[in-house]
Structures are given as C-alpha cells and as structure tokens.
C-alpha cells in the first residue's frame, strides 16, 4: 500500500490520497455527511461497516471523516442545505423501489411497425398486456427507415421491456410480420452459421437490428427460462392489440400526436 499522509487543512484531496476502502469512501463522500453527531442511527451503521477493517485503513477513514467535518463546518448555509438534499436523495429509497410497487406480470406483447413511402418516415408501436388487466404502451419512430426495420424495432422494444421488468414467467409476443417471426425463429440460425450471409451468399439485410433482436431474445429466454413464444397475427383483421399497435406506429411515422397508455408501476420499462 502507498504511504498515506494524514489530511490537514493544507492537504489536497485527490483519488491518489487513498487506496482500498478509502477510494470507495471518496466516490460516496456525500453519503458520509449524515454520520455527524446529529445522525446517531447512521453513525452506528458506519461503525458496523468499519468492523474488521485493518488499523491502517481505519486511520485513513478517520482522517477522511475529519476532512468532511471540517469542510461541512466551513461551508456556507446554502451549500450545507444543498448537500443535505443530496444526502436525503441518496439514502432515502424512492417509492418505485418498494415491494408494493412491483410491476404486474407481462402476459402478452403486441408489436407493429409502419412506414410512409417505404423507405421513408417510419414508426413502431408496442402494447404490453399485464396481469392486472391494464396495459403499458410504447412507441417511437425514425425519419428515414423501412417497414421491416420498424417491425423489428417494435419487437426489440417489447422484449427490452420484458427484460427490464425482471419477470421470470414466460411471455407470448404477437407480430403481424412474417419477416420478423420467421427471421428470429428460423432463418437466424443459418445466418449466424454463415457469418450473416443468406443461403445465396448475400449479406443479410438489417444485420444490425437482427443482432440486437437476437441478443434481447436470448436475454429474455435466459431470464424466464423459456424461449419467447413468437406468434403471427394477421394485420388489420380486427385484433385489438394489433390494431392499437398499428395506430401508435402510424402516428409516429406521420409525426402526429398520440397519447400512450402508461402503467403507473412500469417505471423500469424503456421508452
């Protein structure tokens, strides 16, 4: 371990001043302000954290806390108040982190893409049907794209939401794109084996999105323990989930305003 000089009023605080535990303390320095005398409960937690640490490191910790205490006393009231707010934000869990706010299980995912001109401005839409009977909707677009790319982007976004939710139960994904369904369930194995070439030895179109879709599809499989069930649904045939996805996708492709239904507990979902 490098030799560490005790901190005093003339010492300059840098990451090189400390090693080991002290490095971690520097990264979380504002969290240690509550350990001053007015916060006895957190002070006791600090003592517990220090239990078992070697004497040389304890000396470093004490020097560092003395530095914080001196800095705290010398700061203006405005700075102290601002820092207290930062500390409260760090140590107080947000409502979204409590068990009562767990996201309901995703039962089914509907996805769709749209494109004006093909190629041209495009959009995609996702509807997540949840176990509590509510839905959570996602949507986005691109200024210059194709219909197939938007269909793929929708599927990617749907599976990203599944992975972000952390759920371990299997899910069924509905798409009206034979290109997406067959590509991810049949063709992709050969493409990867041939280093992303078709059977005609031509480069696979939309390779970037296929690789992204493959990765998130595998992540979903690993998380749930079961492959995603990919189901083809005929487009514009009265299926409520498909019709709503199409509405979202077309709105984004045409740069029109649309209100997406958001589930109050779906805070970890992308988009």
N, C-alpha and C positions, 0 to 999 in steps of 0.2 A: 504494500500500500504506500502511496506517495505521502510524504510528510505534510501534515496539515497544520498551519499556524492558526492559533485561536483568533477569532474575529474580535476586532475592537472598532472604535469609532472611525479609524482611518483605513479599515480593511475594505477592499473592493470585492463584492460578491460576484463570482462567476462560477460556471459549472466545474471549472478546474479546481475550485476550493474544496470540493468534497468528492468522495467516491462511495460506492456501495449504497447503503441506506440513505446517506446524505444526498446523493443525486436524486433519489426519489422524493426526498423532502423538498428540494428546490423546485421540482416540477409541480408539487402540490402545495407551494408555500402559503397561498392564501387560505387553504383549509386549516392551517395550524393557528390562525389568529383566535379561534374560539377557545383554544387551550389556555388563555389567560385566566386569571383568578375568578372572573365573573361567570365562568362556564365550567362548573365543577364536574358535571357528568362527563363532558367530552374530555376533560383533563384526566379523569380516571381511565378513559379509553386510551389516551395517549400512553399512560403508564403501562397499561396492559400490552400495547404494541411494542414497547421498549423491552419487555421482559425477555430475557435470553440473548439480547444483543451484547456483543463484547464491549469491554470497558472503553477501548479507543474510539469505537463508533458512538458510544454514549457521550463522550466528551465532545465529539463533533456536533451531535444533536443539541446538547446544551448550549454550545457556542452559537449555533444557528438560531435557537429559540431566543437567546438573549438579543441577537441581532433583530429579530422580528419584533420583540417587545420594545426595543429602543426606537425602531422605525415607527411603530404604532403610536408611541407617545409623542414623537416629533411631528407626525403628520398633522395637517390641518383638520378641523372637524368635518369639513366637506369630504375630504379624502377618506377619513375614517368611516363616515356614513356610507360612502360608495362601496368601500371594501366590505363592510358589514353586509351589504346587499348581495355582493358576490358570494360571500361565505354562506349566507342563508340559501342562495340558489343551489350551491354545490351540495350542502349537507341535507337539504330537505327534498325527499322524493316527490316527484310530480304525481298528480292524480293518475296519469296514464300508466304509472309503474305499479299500481296496486292490483291485487289479485281480483278484486271485484270488477275491474275494467277489462278483463280478458276478452279478446276478440272472439266472437262466436265462430264455430267451425264453418269453414267454406265447404258447401255441399257440391255446388257445380259452378263452372266458369264458362261464360259465353264470350266469344270474341268475333270481331268482324273488322274488315278494312274497306276503305273506299278511296277512289282516285278520280279526279276530274281531268279527263284527257288521256290518262294512262300511256305515257308518263305525263305528270302534271301535279298540281297540288293534291295532297292526299291526307287522309285522316284514319284513325283507328279508334275502336271502342271496346270496352270490356265491361261486363256485368257479372259481379260475384254474388251468387245466391247463398245466403248464410242460414245457419241452422235456426236462428231466432225468427226467421220469416222476413227479415229485412234484406236489403241489397246494398252493395257498395259499387259505385261506378267509376271507371277510369276512362280517360280519353286523351288524345294528342294528335299531332299532325306533322307534316313536313311540306315545305314549299315546292319541292320537285322530287317526285318519287314515282312508284308504280303501285298498282293494286296488290300484287303479290307481296311486296315489301311491307305494305300496311297490314295485310293479313298476318304476316309473320310477327310484326311489331306488336300487334294486339295479343297474340299468343304469348310472346315473351313477357309482356306486361302482366298478363294474368298469372303466369307462373311465378314471376317475381313477387307478386302479392302473396301467393301461397307460401313461398319460402319465407318471406318477411313475417308472416303470421306465426310461423313456428309450429303450426299444427302437424300432427303425426298421422292423422287419418287420411285415407286415400281420397282422391277427387276425380271428377269427370269433367273433361274440357270439351265443349262443343264448338265446332267451326264449320262454316259453310264453304271452306276452301279445300277441295280435294288436293290441291298443290301442297298445302301445309300438312294435312293429315297423312298423306302418302309419303311426303318427304321425310317427316320426322319418325314415322313408324316403319317405313320400308326402304326407301331409297338411300337414306343417310348412311346406312351400314356400308354399302358399296362405295359411296362417295369417299368415305373416310379411308377405306381399304385401298382405293386407287389414288389417294392423296388429293382428294377433292377434284376429281375428274369424273365425267359421266361415262357411261359404257361406250360412248362414241369418242372417248378420249378428248372431250372438250371441257374447258373449265366450267365448274358448277356456278350457275348464276346465283347472285345474292349470298355468296360464300360467307361474308361477314355475319349476316343475320342467321344463317344456318348454324354457324359455330356458336353464336350466342344462344340460340334456341336450344341447341343440343346440350350446352352446358347447364342451362337453367332447368331443362327437362331432367337431366341426370341428378341435379341437386334436389329437385322435388322428389324423385324416386328414392334417393338416399334418405331424405328427411322423413318420408311417410312409410318407407319400407315396401312400397308397392309402386309399380310403374303407373304413370298418369294414364287414365283411360281416355284415349282420343276418339271422339265420336263425330261423325259427319252429320250435319243437319242441313237440309235443303234451304237455301236462302229465299226470302220473300215468299214464304209459304205459310205465314200466319203464326210462326213460333214466336212467342212473346220475347224470350231472351234474345233471339237472333234479330228480331225487328228493332229492339231497343239499341242493340249494338250498332246496327246499321244507321239508326238515327244519329247516334253520337258520332260515328265515323264520318257521315256525310256533313254534319255540322262543322267539324274541324277541317274537312277538306275544302269547304266553301267559306271558311273563316267566319262562320256565323256563331252567335252567342247561344249557349245551351247550358242549362242548369243540371249538374250531375248530382245524383243522389249519393250522399255520403253517410256511412255508418258512423255513429258517434264514437265507437271504440276502435275504429280501424286506423289508429294513429300511426301504426308501423308500416302501412301499405305505401308503396311508391305512388308517385303522381299526385 
